[in-house]
Structures are given as structure tokens and as C-alpha cells.
Amino acid sequence: MKVPFTYGKLVHEDDFTNRVHEFRRLVSNFKSSINTILISPRRWGKSSLVLKAVKQVTKESKDIIICIIDLQNIRTEEQFYKLLATKVLQASSSRMDTIMDNARSFLGRFIPNLSFSPDPGTDLKLSLDWIEVKKDPDDILNLANRIAHKTKKNIVICIDEFQNITEFEDPLGFQKKLRSHWQLHQKVSYCLYGSKRHMLMEVFSSPSMPFYKFGDIIFLEKIKEKDWVGFIQKRFKETGKEIEVKNASAIAKHCENHPYYVQQLSQQVWLRTTKHCESETIQKAFEDIIMQLSMLFQLLTDDLSTKQINFLRAVTNNEEQVTSQDVLKEYNLGTSANVVKIKRTLHDREIIDIIGKKVEFMDPLYKYWLREYYFD
């Protein structure tokens, strides 16, 4: 029997939970050639949401070409240009002769070296003259737009881990270069997202940055508990098992509605359930997951300073006025200026999230581990 809960990889079809509003908005943006920036904490399902929207648009619109690019291992401009050109050419056609023609027509001055596996749709290797590309990368940056005009189709380019461009040799200059070209494209739109929210926020939300107001920013919120309850009950029922509303709700509450952890805990509870889920099963499965993660949490904590750990203790104790004299003294946090520095560091390391004046843990299970095992 197939396990009805998925985590740690892209989610498909029935495994996907809610996100109805964001899904419709993304599909609409793709069809309307509107640039989109998708922002959320890690493991909240951005890539799965994009893939779901891509499949829907591909099914409904024959005049839209989708190009998906992952910058996971890209650290230089040269690597970026090579990957962009390769993926755009791949997306432009499944026919080898068409790809070759597009390469010669639009990248001819770079004298591209093309090689194919027996199935050209799965493996295209492109070699570019980096010296020539570095002088003037316009042809590569405009490649998608020129192919779109030639084919009389619109192209949507989805770029995952987009924040990696901030690690290039001249990140600001590179962003200016991208923006100056991409903002002129009429038949190409871009969906940009990644796993490091604070870096994406800096790229897209700061008025001083080139990509400020580049497109429609979608902030993913947590899936609501009631939606999780319905999803969990449905998946149990489909596989001949039962779980009451209160127990499905308990799973979501244990994980504070964090998508990755709700799916993981649901899976572990489902595996331990023969016919009817008991509340004791949920608690045991949850504690087992905490124990599995304890070594990672310990390593993460060992890398923090004493004052950073003291600050996290204050947060786990629900201290709201962390810069008040009483709290500063009780937790040995130093000065209020030092607290500001601590918050910024922990935020940049994606340990905490700062929403207005409220501080939250990015990882709800890390908070639980600190409170129940480390600080206790």
C-alpha cells in the first residue's frame, strides 16, 4: 500500500495540500505573463506549488512554454549563463534540429558547441566561449524573448534558489544587468523563488536593489489547521484507516502547521496505525521524530554563543519585551543594542523569524527540543 503522506521531496497530485488561492494566483500570473516572486520559509512547499501550477498551465495552454531552472549548484556568472542558455534551448523544442537552429540563429557569435544524448530532451550539453560571453551577454539574456517571438508563444522561466546570485563576484552589478534586460521582455515572464527567505527579501523588498518591484510578490502563509485536519482524515480514510478530528488536529498542533513536519508526523502516525489512530500513537511518533533530530539540533545549538542561547531561552518562555531591563537582566542578554544584533544574526541564520515585533522560531520542532530537552 502506498504511504499517503509525502515529505522531503516534491509533492504531486493528491499529496498536495490546500494552497488554492496561491495556486490560482500563480496560474493566472503564468498565463498573463506577470513576473512572480514566491517567498516563504524553507520546506513550506514552494517548489511543489510551482510544479503544480506548471502542470496546470501546460495542460490548459499550448501557447506557453515553461522553462524550469535550478540554481542549487550555481555560484558564478559563467555557470548561470551556460545553464540559462541550455535550459531555454531545451524548453524551446523537443526536436534536435530545431534546437540546433535556435542555437545557431541566436547564439551564433559564441560558436556554441552542442552535444546530445540519445534522448536530446533529457541531456543537452552546451559549451560557450566565456571570453565572448563576458564581453556582452545580451544574446543569452535575450535568448528566451527572441525564441518566444520566433515561435509566437509566451515563455515562463521558473528559477529556483534564485538567491544564489547574491554570491556571485559582483552580485549588485549582475542584478542590474538581469533587470535591465528582463524588464524589457514582452513575451517572457519570470517566477523567482528559493529556500533562503531573508536573502530573497533583501533582493526584492529593498528600494535600493535592482529587483525592487520587479513583479507580483506572493508570501506563502502557513496552511490552516482546519485544512490539515480535512487532508489528514481524507488520506487515512482512503487507505482504510481512521483518525478522529481531535487526533488529526493534534498532529497539526504538534507541528504548528509546518507543512514538512505535518506530513512527516502524519506519515509516522499512519505507519503505526493498524485500523484506528490513538492519541498515544501521535505522541510516541512525535517524540521519535524529535529524537531523530536531536543530534542536528544539538550541533546547531553548539554553534551559538551563550547570549544567543539565552535569547532563545527567552523566546521559548514567551518573553515579549526582550529589551526590557528585567528581561535583559534575567537572561543575561547585555544591552538592548546587543539584543538587536542577536536577533539579526539568528534571523540571517534562519533560526528565528521576525514578524513586526514578534519573534518566532522557523523550526517548531527545534523550539520544542530546546524547551523540553535542552533548557529543562
Contacts in CASP RR format, 6 or more apart in sequence:
PFRMAT RR
TARGET T0000
AUTHOR 0000-0000-0000
METHOD contacts of the structure
MODEL  1
MKVPFTYGKLVHEDDFTNRVHEFRRLVSNFKSSINTILISPRRWGKSSLV
LKAVKQVTKESKDIIICIIDLQNIRTEEQFYKLLATKVLQASSSRMDTIM
DNARSFLGRFIPNLSFSPDPGTDLKLSLDWIEVKKDPDDILNLANRIAHK
TKKNIVICIDEFQNITEFEDPLGFQKKLRSHWQLHQKVSYCLYGSKRHML
MEVFSSPSMPFYKFGDIIFLEKIKEKDWVGFIQKRFKETGKEIEVKNASA
IAKHCENHPYYVQQLSQQVWLRTTKHCESETIQKAFEDIIMQLSMLFQLL
TDDLSTKQINFLRAVTNNEEQVTSQDVLKEYNLGTSANVVKIKRTLHDRE
IIDIIGKKVEFMDPLYKYWLREYYFD
1 239 0 8 1.000
2 239 0 8 1.000
3 267 0 8 1.000
3 270 0 8 1.000
3 271 0 8 1.000
4 14 0 8 1.000
4 15 0 8 1.000
4 235 0 8 1.000
4 236 0 8 1.000
4 238 0 8 1.000
4 239 0 8 1.000
4 267 0 8 1.000
4 270 0 8 1.000
5 15 0 8 1.000
5 235 0 8 1.000
5 263 0 8 1.000
5 264 0 8 1.000
5 266 0 8 1.000
5 267 0 8 1.000
5 270 0 8 1.000
6 12 0 8 1.000
6 15 0 8 1.000
6 263 0 8 1.000
6 267 0 8 1.000
7 260 0 8 1.000
7 261 0 8 1.000
7 263 0 8 1.000
7 264 0 8 1.000
7 267 0 8 1.000
8 43 0 8 1.000
8 260 0 8 1.000
10 47 0 8 1.000
10 48 0 8 1.000
10 51 0 8 1.000
11 17 0 8 1.000
11 45 0 8 1.000
11 48 0 8 1.000
11 263 0 8 1.000
12 48 0 8 1.000
12 51 0 8 1.000
12 52 0 8 1.000
14 235 0 8 1.000
15 263 0 8 1.000
16 48 0 8 1.000
16 49 0 8 1.000
16 52 0 8 1.000
17 223 0 8 1.000
17 227 0 8 1.000
17 228 0 8 1.000
17 231 0 8 1.000
17 259 0 8 1.000
17 263 0 8 1.000
18 223 0 8 1.000
18 224 0 8 1.000
18 227 0 8 1.000
18 231 0 8 1.000
19 49 0 8 1.000
19 52 0 8 1.000
19 220 0 8 1.000
19 223 0 8 1.000
22 49 0 8 1.000
22 218 0 8 1.000
22 220 0 8 1.000
23 49 0 8 1.000
23 52 0 8 1.000
23 53 0 8 1.000
23 56 0 8 1.000
25 216 0 8 1.000
25 218 0 8 1.000
26 36 0 8 1.000
26 38 0 8 1.000
26 49 0 8 1.000
26 50 0 8 1.000
26 53 0 8 1.000
26 191 0 8 1.000
26 218 0 8 1.000
27 53 0 8 1.000
27 56 0 8 1.000
27 57 0 8 1.000
28 34 0 8 1.000
29 35 0 8 1.000
29 36 0 8 1.000
29 189 0 8 1.000
29 191 0 8 1.000
29 216 0 8 1.000
30 36 0 8 1.000
30 53 0 8 1.000
30 54 0 8 1.000
30 57 0 8 1.000
30 64 0 8 1.000
30 66 0 8 1.000
30 156 0 8 1.000
30 189 0 8 1.000
30 191 0 8 1.000
31 57 0 8 1.000
31 60 0 8 1.000
31 61 0 8 1.000
31 64 0 8 1.000
33 154 0 8 1.000
33 156 0 8 1.000
33 186 0 8 1.000
33 187 0 8 1.000
33 188 0 8 1.000
33 189 0 8 1.000
34 189 0 8 1.000
34 215 0 8 1.000
34 216 0 8 1.000
35 182 0 8 1.000
35 189 0 8 1.000
35 190 0 8 1.000
35 191 0 8 1.000
35 192 0 8 1.000
35 214 0 8 1.000
35 215 0 8 1.000
35 216 0 8 1.000
36 189 0 8 1.000
36 190 0 8 1.000
36 191 0 8 1.000
36 192 0 8 1.000
36 215 0 8 1.000
36 216 0 8 1.000
36 217 0 8 1.000
36 218 0 8 1.000
37 191 0 8 1.000
37 192 0 8 1.000
37 193 0 8 1.000
37 200 0 8 1.000
37 204 0 8 1.000
37 214 0 8 1.000
37 215 0 8 1.000
37 216 0 8 1.000
37 217 0 8 1.000
37 218 0 8 1.000
38 46 0 8 1.000
38 49 0 8 1.000
38 50 0 8 1.000
38 191 0 8 1.000
38 192 0 8 1.000
38 193 0 8 1.000
38 194 0 8 1.000
38 218 0 8 1.000
38 220 0 8 1.000
39 193 0 8 1.000
39 197 0 8 1.000
39 200 0 8 1.000
39 201 0 8 1.000
39 204 0 8 1.000
39 217 0 8 1.000
39 218 0 8 1.000
39 219 0 8 1.000
39 220 0 8 1.000
40 46 0 8 1.000
40 197 0 8 1.000
40 219 0 8 1.000
40 220 0 8 1.000
40 221 0 8 1.000
41 197 0 8 1.000
41 350 0 8 1.000
41 353 0 8 1.000
41 362 0 8 1.000
42 195 0 8 1.000
42 196 0 8 1.000
42 197 0 8 1.000
42 350 0 8 1.000
42 362 0 8 1.000
43 195 0 8 1.000
43 258 0 8 1.000
43 259 0 8 1.000
43 260 0 8 1.000
44 220 0 8 1.000
44 222 0 8 1.000
44 258 0 8 1.000
44 259 0 8 1.000
44 260 0 8 1.000
45 220 0 8 1.000
45 259 0 8 1.000
45 260 0 8 1.000
46 160 0 8 1.000
46 193 0 8 1.000
46 194 0 8 1.000
46 195 0 8 1.000
46 220 0 8 1.000
47 160 0 8 1.000
47 193 0 8 1.000
49 220 0 8 1.000
50 68 0 8 1.000
50 158 0 8 1.000
50 160 0 8 1.000
50 191 0 8 1.000
50 193 0 8 1.000
54 66 0 8 1.000
54 68 0 8 1.000
54 156 0 8 1.000
54 158 0 8 1.000
57 64 0 8 1.000
57 66 0 8 1.000
57 156 0 8 1.000
58 64 0 8 1.000
58 66 0 8 1.000
63 152 0 8 1.000
63 153 0 8 1.000
63 154 0 8 1.000
64 153 0 8 1.000
64 154 0 8 1.000
64 155 0 8 1.000
64 156 0 8 1.000
65 91 0 8 1.000
65 92 0 8 1.000
65 147 0 8 1.000
65 148 0 8 1.000
65 151 0 8 1.000
65 153 0 8 1.000
65 154 0 8 1.000
65 155 0 8 1.000
65 156 0 8 1.000
66 91 0 8 1.000
66 155 0 8 1.000
66 156 0 8 1.000
66 158 0 8 1.000
67 87 0 8 1.000
67 88 0 8 1.000
67 90 0 8 1.000
67 91 0 8 1.000
67 144 0 8 1.000
67 155 0 8 1.000
67 156 0 8 1.000
67 157 0 8 1.000
67 158 0 8 1.000
68 87 0 8 1.000
68 91 0 8 1.000
68 158 0 8 1.000
68 160 0 8 1.000
69 83 0 8 1.000
69 84 0 8 1.000
69 87 0 8 1.000
69 157 0 8 1.000
69 158 0 8 1.000
69 159 0 8 1.000
69 160 0 8 1.000
70 159 0 8 1.000
70 160 0 8 1.000
70 161 0 8 1.000
71 80 0 8 1.000
71 83 0 8 1.000
71 159 0 8 1.000
71 160 0 8 1.000
71 161 0 8 1.000
71 162 0 8 1.000
71 164 0 8 1.000
71 165 0 8 1.000
72 160 0 8 1.000
72 161 0 8 1.000
72 164 0 8 1.000
73 79 0 8 1.000
74 80 0 8 1.000
74 83 0 8 1.000
74 161 0 8 1.000
74 164 0 8 1.000
75 164 0 8 1.000
75 167 0 8 1.000
75 168 0 8 1.000
76 168 0 8 1.000
76 169 0 8 1.000
77 134 0 8 1.000
77 137 0 8 1.000
77 168 0 8 1.000
77 169 0 8 1.000
77 174 0 8 1.000
78 130 0 8 1.000
78 133 0 8 1.000
78 134 0 8 1.000
80 165 0 8 1.000
80 168 0 8 1.000
81 128 0 8 1.000
81 133 0 8 1.000
81 137 0 8 1.000
81 140 0 8 1.000
82 126 0 8 1.000
82 127 0 8 1.000
82 128 0 8 1.000
84 140 0 8 1.000
84 141 0 8 1.000
84 143 0 8 1.000
85 107 0 8 1.000
85 112 0 8 1.000
85 126 0 8 1.000
85 128 0 8 1.000
85 140 0 8 1.000
85 143 0 8 1.000
86 124 0 8 1.000
86 125 0 8 1.000
86 126 0 8 1.000
88 143 0 8 1.000
88 144 0 8 1.000
88 147 0 8 1.000
88 155 0 8 1.000
88 157 0 8 1.000
89 99 0 8 1.000
89 102 0 8 1.000
89 103 0 8 1.000
89 124 0 8 1.000
89 126 0 8 1.000
89 143 0 8 1.000
90 99 0 8 1.000
90 121 0 8 1.000
90 124 0 8 1.000
91 155 0 8 1.000
92 98 0 8 1.000
92 99 0 8 1.000
92 102 0 8 1.000
92 147 0 8 1.000
92 151 0 8 1.000
93 99 0 8 1.000
93 102 0 8 1.000
94 120 0 8 1.000
94 121 0 8 1.000
96 116 0 8 1.000
96 120 0 8 1.000
99 114 0 8 1.000
99 120 0 8 1.000
99 124 0 8 1.000
100 114 0 8 1.000
102 147 0 8 1.000
102 150 0 8 1.000
103 112 0 8 1.000
103 114 0 8 1.000
103 126 0 8 1.000
104 112 0 8 1.000
105 150 0 8 1.000
106 139 0 8 1.000
106 143 0 8 1.000
106 146 0 8 1.000
106 147 0 8 1.000
107 128 0 8 1.000
107 139 0 8 1.000
107 140 0 8 1.000
107 143 0 8 1.000
108 139 0 8 1.000
109 132 0 8 1.000
109 139 0 8 1.000
110 128 0 8 1.000
110 129 0 8 1.000
110 132 0 8 1.000
110 133 0 8 1.000
110 139 0 8 1.000
110 140 0 8 1.000
111 129 0 8 1.000
112 126 0 8 1.000
112 127 0 8 1.000
112 128 0 8 1.000
113 125 0 8 1.000
113 126 0 8 1.000
113 127 0 8 1.000
113 128 0 8 1.000
114 124 0 8 1.000
114 125 0 8 1.000
114 126 0 8 1.000
114 127 0 8 1.000
115 124 0 8 1.000
115 125 0 8 1.000
116 123 0 8 1.000
116 124 0 8 1.000
116 125 0 8 1.000
117 123 0 8 1.000
128 140 0 8 1.000
133 140 0 8 1.000
137 177 0 8 1.000
138 181 0 8 1.000
141 177 0 8 1.000
141 178 0 8 1.000
141 181 0 8 1.000
141 182 0 8 1.000
142 181 0 8 1.000
142 185 0 8 1.000
144 155 0 8 1.000
144 157 0 8 1.000
144 185 0 8 1.000
144 188 0 8 1.000
145 155 0 8 1.000
145 184 0 8 1.000
145 185 0 8 1.000
145 186 0 8 1.000
145 187 0 8 1.000
145 188 0 8 1.000
147 155 0 8 1.000
148 154 0 8 1.000
148 155 0 8 1.000
148 185 0 8 1.000
148 187 0 8 1.000
148 188 0 8 1.000
149 187 0 8 1.000
153 187 0 8 1.000
154 187 0 8 1.000
154 188 0 8 1.000
154 189 0 8 1.000
155 187 0 8 1.000
155 188 0 8 1.000
155 189 0 8 1.000
156 188 0 8 1.000
156 189 0 8 1.000
156 190 0 8 1.000
156 191 0 8 1.000
157 188 0 8 1.000
157 189 0 8 1.000
157 190 0 8 1.000
157 191 0 8 1.000
158 190 0 8 1.000
158 191 0 8 1.000
158 193 0 8 1.000
159 190 0 8 1.000
159 191 0 8 1.000
159 192 0 8 1.000
159 193 0 8 1.000
160 193 0 8 1.000
160 194 0 8 1.000
161 194 0 8 1.000
161 195 0 8 1.000
162 192 0 8 1.000
162 193 0 8 1.000
162 194 0 8 1.000
162 200 0 8 1.000
162 203 0 8 1.000
163 194 0 8 1.000
163 195 0 8 1.000
163 196 0 8 1.000
163 199 0 8 1.000
163 200 0 8 1.000
163 203 0 8 1.000
165 171 0 8 1.000
165 174 0 8 1.000
165 175 0 8 1.000
165 178 0 8 1.000
165 203 0 8 1.000
166 199 0 8 1.000
166 202 0 8 1.000
166 203 0 8 1.000
168 174 0 8 1.000
172 209 0 8 1.000
172 210 0 8 1.000
173 210 0 8 1.000
175 203 0 8 1.000
175 209 0 8 1.000
175 210 0 8 1.000
175 211 0 8 1.000
176 210 0 8 1.000
178 210 0 8 1.000
178 211 0 8 1.000
179 210 0 8 1.000
179 211 0 8 1.000
179 214 0 8 1.000
182 188 0 8 1.000
182 190 0 8 1.000
182 214 0 8 1.000
183 214 0 8 1.000
190 214 0 8 1.000
192 200 0 8 1.000
192 204 0 8 1.000
192 214 0 8 1.000
193 200 0 8 1.000
194 200 0 8 1.000
196 350 0 8 1.000
197 350 0 8 1.000
198 347 0 8 1.000
198 348 0 8 1.000
198 350 0 8 1.000
202 209 0 8 1.000
203 209 0 8 1.000
203 211 0 8 1.000
204 211 0 8 1.000
204 212 0 8 1.000
204 214 0 8 1.000
204 217 0 8 1.000
205 212 0 8 1.000
205 217 0 8 1.000
206 212 0 8 1.000
222 256 0 8 1.000
222 257 0 8 1.000
222 258 0 8 1.000
222 259 0 8 1.000
223 257 0 8 1.000
223 259 0 8 1.000
223 262 0 8 1.000
224 257 0 8 1.000
225 249 0 8 1.000
225 252 0 8 1.000
225 253 0 8 1.000
225 257 0 8 1.000
228 248 0 8 1.000
228 249 0 8 1.000
228 251 0 8 1.000
228 252 0 8 1.000
228 257 0 8 1.000
228 262 0 8 1.000
229 245 0 8 1.000
229 248 0 8 1.000
229 249 0 8 1.000
229 252 0 8 1.000
230 248 0 8 1.000
232 243 0 8 1.000
232 248 0 8 1.000
232 251 0 8 1.000
232 252 0 8 1.000
232 262 0 8 1.000
232 266 0 8 1.000
233 243 0 8 1.000
233 245 0 8 1.000
233 248 0 8 1.000
235 266 0 8 1.000
235 270 0 8 1.000
236 242 0 8 1.000
236 243 0 8 1.000
236 248 0 8 1.000
236 270 0 8 1.000
236 273 0 8 1.000
236 277 0 8 1.000
239 270 0 8 1.000
240 275 0 8 1.000
241 270 0 8 1.000
241 273 0 8 1.000
241 274 0 8 1.000
241 275 0 8 1.000
241 276 0 8 1.000
241 277 0 8 1.000
242 275 0 8 1.000
242 276 0 8 1.000
242 277 0 8 1.000
243 269 0 8 1.000
243 273 0 8 1.000
243 276 0 8 1.000
243 277 0 8 1.000
244 277 0 8 1.000
246 279 0 8 1.000
247 277 0 8 1.000
247 278 0 8 1.000
247 279 0 8 1.000
247 282 0 8 1.000
250 279 0 8 1.000
250 282 0 8 1.000
251 262 0 8 1.000
251 265 0 8 1.000
251 266 0 8 1.000
251 269 0 8 1.000
251 282 0 8 1.000
252 262 0 8 1.000
254 261 0 8 1.000
254 265 0 8 1.000
254 282 0 8 1.000
254 286 0 8 1.000
255 261 0 8 1.000
255 262 0 8 1.000
255 264 0 8 1.000
255 265 0 8 1.000
255 364 0 8 1.000
255 365 0 8 1.000
256 364 0 8 1.000
258 363 0 8 1.000
258 364 0 8 1.000
258 365 0 8 1.000
261 289 0 8 1.000
261 364 0 8 1.000
261 365 0 8 1.000
264 289 0 8 1.000
265 282 0 8 1.000
265 285 0 8 1.000
265 286 0 8 1.000
265 289 0 8 1.000
268 285 0 8 1.000
268 288 0 8 1.000
268 289 0 8 1.000
269 277 0 8 1.000
269 281 0 8 1.000
269 282 0 8 1.000
269 285 0 8 1.000
270 277 0 8 1.000
272 281 0 8 1.000
272 284 0 8 1.000
272 285 0 8 1.000
273 281 0 8 1.000
289 365 0 8 1.000
290 365 0 8 1.000
290 368 0 8 1.000
290 369 0 8 1.000
290 372 0 8 1.000
290 373 0 8 1.000
293 365 0 8 1.000
293 366 0 8 1.000
293 369 0 8 1.000
294 369 0 8 1.000
294 373 0 8 1.000
297 365 0 8 1.000
297 366 0 8 1.000
297 369 0 8 1.000
297 370 0 8 1.000
297 374 0 8 1.000
298 374 0 8 1.000
300 351 0 8 1.000
300 366 0 8 1.000
301 309 0 8 1.000
301 370 0 8 1.000
301 374 0 8 1.000
304 312 0 8 1.000
306 332 0 8 1.000
307 332 0 8 1.000
307 333 0 8 1.000
307 334 0 8 1.000
307 338 0 8 1.000
307 342 0 8 1.000
308 342 0 8 1.000
308 345 0 8 1.000
308 346 0 8 1.000
310 331 0 8 1.000
310 332 0 8 1.000
310 333 0 8 1.000
311 322 0 8 1.000
311 331 0 8 1.000
311 333 0 8 1.000
311 339 0 8 1.000
311 342 0 8 1.000
311 343 0 8 1.000
311 346 0 8 1.000
312 346 0 8 1.000
312 351 0 8 1.000
312 352 0 8 1.000
312 370 0 8 1.000
313 331 0 8 1.000
313 370 0 8 1.000
313 375 0 8 1.000
314 322 0 8 1.000
314 327 0 8 1.000
314 330 0 8 1.000
314 331 0 8 1.000
314 333 0 8 1.000
315 322 0 8 1.000
315 352 0 8 1.000
315 359 0 8 1.000
315 360 0 8 1.000
315 361 0 8 1.000
315 367 0 8 1.000
316 367 0 8 1.000
316 370 0 8 1.000
316 371 0 8 1.000
316 375 0 8 1.000
319 327 0 8 1.000
319 331 0 8 1.000
320 357 0 8 1.000
321 327 0 8 1.000
322 328 0 8 1.000
322 333 0 8 1.000
322 339 0 8 1.000
322 359 0 8 1.000
323 336 0 8 1.000
323 339 0 8 1.000
323 340 0 8 1.000
327 333 0 8 1.000
328 334 0 8 1.000
328 335 0 8 1.000
328 336 0 8 1.000
328 339 0 8 1.000
333 339 0 8 1.000
333 342 0 8 1.000
343 352 0 8 1.000
343 354 0 8 1.000
343 359 0 8 1.000
346 352 0 8 1.000
347 353 0 8 1.000
347 354 0 8 1.000
350 362 0 8 1.000
351 361 0 8 1.000
351 362 0 8 1.000
351 363 0 8 1.000
351 366 0 8 1.000
352 359 0 8 1.000
352 360 0 8 1.000
352 361 0 8 1.000
352 362 0 8 1.000
353 359 0 8 1.000
353 360 0 8 1.000
353 361 0 8 1.000
353 362 0 8 1.000
354 360 0 8 1.000
361 367 0 8 1.000
END
